[in-house]
């Protein structure tokens, strides 16, 4: 009989990833919840095999409450990071915004 295989691991920073890839469980779960088939998810994330996609979905379904809570925490974290980026944009973002403004002014 085959030994049970792990498909998801927790990173040092607390993120959930698919084993042997850099693909986050978040990405697979969001696609699954949007109604994407396992095959479509595999096409969207070429680093994943169909087995890994099914394994990640099975992990989610077996741990739904915990993963949903994790996803809520992740969304809050991303919102905080977006707000911080808006308050303190990088020099590249500042240059891009200046270029966009200059282009808009020329078009007027």
C-alpha positions in Angstrom: 0.0 0.0 0.0 1.3 3.5 -0.9 2.3 5.8 1.9 0.3 9.0 2.4 1.9 11.9 0.5 2.1 15.5 1.7 1.1 18.2 -0.8 1.3 21.3 1.4 3.9 22.7 3.7 4.2 25.7 6.0 7.1 28.1 5.2 9.3 29.7 7.9 7.2 32.8 7.7 3.9 30.9 8.1 2.8 30.8 4.5 1.3 27.7 2.9 3.0 26.4 -0.2 2.6 23.4 -2.5 5.5 20.9 -1.8 8.5 21.2 -4.1 7.2 24.5 -5.7 6.9 28.2 -4.9 3.2 28.1 -5.6 1.1 29.3 -2.7 -1.9 27.3 -1.5 -3.7 30.6 -1.6 -3.4 30.7 -5.4 -4.8 27.2 -5.9 -7.7 27.7 -3.4 -8.7 31.0 -4.9 -8.8 29.4 -8.3 -10.8 26.4 -7.0 -13.3 28.7 -5.2 -13.8 30.7 -8.4 -14.8 27.4 -10.1 -11.7 26.6 -12.0 -11.2 22.9 -12.7 -8.1 21.1 -11.5 -6.9 21.0 -15.1 -7.4 24.7 -15.6 -5.5 25.4 -12.3 -2.6 23.1 -13.5 -2.5 25.1 -16.8 -2.4 28.4 -14.9 0.4 27.1 -12.7 2.8 25.1 -14.9 5.0 24.2 -11.9 2.1 22.0 -10.6 1.2 18.5 -11.7 -2.4 17.4 -11.7 -1.7 15.3 -8.7 -0.4 18.3 -6.8 -3.5 20.3 -7.7 -5.8 17.6 -6.5 -3.6 17.1 -3.4 -3.8 20.8 -2.6 -7.6 20.9 -3.1 -7.9 17.8 -0.9 -5.8 19.5 1.8 -8.1 22.5 1.6 -11.2 20.5 1.9 -9.9 18.5 4.8 -8.8 21.6 6.7 -11.3 24.1 5.4 -11.9 26.1 8.6 -8.2 26.6 9.3 -7.3 27.4 5.7 -10.2 29.9 5.4 -8.9 31.6 8.6 -5.4 31.6 7.1 -6.7 33.2 3.9 -8.5 35.9 5.9 -5.2 36.7 7.7 -3.3 36.7 4.4 -5.9 39.2 2.9 -5.5 41.5 5.9 -1.7 41.3 5.6 -1.9 42.2 1.8 -4.2 45.1 2.5 -1.8 46.5 5.1 1.1 46.1 2.6 -0.9 47.9 -0.1 -1.8 50.8 2.2 1.9 51.0 3.2 3.0 51.0 -0.4 0.4 53.8 -1.2 1.8 55.9 1.7 5.4 55.2 0.8 5.7 54.3 -2.9 9.0 53.1 -4.2 11.1 55.4 -6.5 10.0 53.3 -9.5 6.3 53.8 -8.7 6.9 57.5 -8.1 8.6 57.8 -11.6 5.8 55.8 -13.2 3.1 58.0 -11.6 5.0 61.1 -12.8 5.2 59.8 -16.3 1.5 58.9 -16.3 0.6 62.4 -15.1 2.8 64.0 -17.7 1.2 62.0 -20.5 -2.3 62.8 -19.3 -1.4 66.5 -19.2 -0.1 66.4 -22.8 -3.3 64.8 -24.0 -5.4 67.6 -22.5 
